[in-house]
């Protein structure tokens, strides 16, 4: 890699010891290569989080034994040490079990947020201390900037992963490195191929690492035991129009696999696990503009309402909004206009342009049907 590329990529200080989270995929592979070329002392680390069937039916997924093998091939190619650590029990406790519980309770979980918060970042920082490393690097598409470090969106808006990292504050960000933050996925793939890195052409998963088939309902079925909640499907008037065999099969905004035909395009409006009912309605019925949040992480001072942009699910376009913080880890959000598919269990993340201000868990939604004045970010 030439000196120009080093200057463009590098955020590491020469001989800074950095552990790099390596899955064997192209993103983490190039992250390790970039830091190695910058002069950092790189140590590869792979967390073994999940196991897949050994019948060859699942390939190219992260966190499994075969990915440890792929990551080790990359480390050998780069000439860096590599270590693998078993964190399957922690992953089950912090991510998989809450994922199942959330669907059974009628909410729609965001397991990647929970994984980054409760498993990956936490464990990687702990391992950095154990291995005497100064910093931790990952292949996330995100950036860190400022003397008081704050999180920014990745340059590639199609791959930006700041949504999943919104809870990270300055103390954590000081020790994190995101070597791919200024690159696009196309650039990453091209550079990995140019360097001849193992895994440069490895496929990319679009599903959860522990549900590679994408069948969340089947995954929950297999782990629910006697907790499945069948019940009625009702229309906007409350009239029963069908029956279902589990609330975990539905999420707000869903319009496929509803099991009933109402004579118009129907959407899931609400899922009530306490009664087992699933309410359907029109697309307009499914739109919301007011959110209640808990577990709020905030990285700016806020004692009153703030104007910013809010994203209520990964890759959603930001919506101008007013956020009012209670000071007790909760907040109320009023969006400038109603949006589709706002699901309790997901996270609302606050932005000022590219800067991440924080976010919180969506616990409730409503439609105020208020005409809002145009808002501009003022943070």
ABEGO torsion letter per residue (X at the ends): XBAAAAAAABABBBGBBBBBBBAGBAAAAAAAAAAAAAGBBBBBBBBBABBBBAAGABBGBBGBAAAAAAAAAAAAAAGBBBBBBBAAAAAAAAAAAAAAAAAAAGBBBBAAAAAAAAAAAAAAAAAAAAAGBABBBBABBBBBBEABBBBBBBABAAABAAAAAAABBAAAAAABBBAAAABBAAAAAAAAAAAGBBGAABBBBABBAABAAGBAAAAAAAAAEAABBBEBBBBAAGBBAEBBAEAAABBBGBABGAGBBAGBBBBBABBBAAAGBBBBBBAAAABBABBBBBGBBBABBBABBBBBBBBABBGBBBBBBBBBBAGAGBBBBBBABBBBGBBBGBBBBBBBEABBAEEBBBABBBBAGBBBBBBBBAX
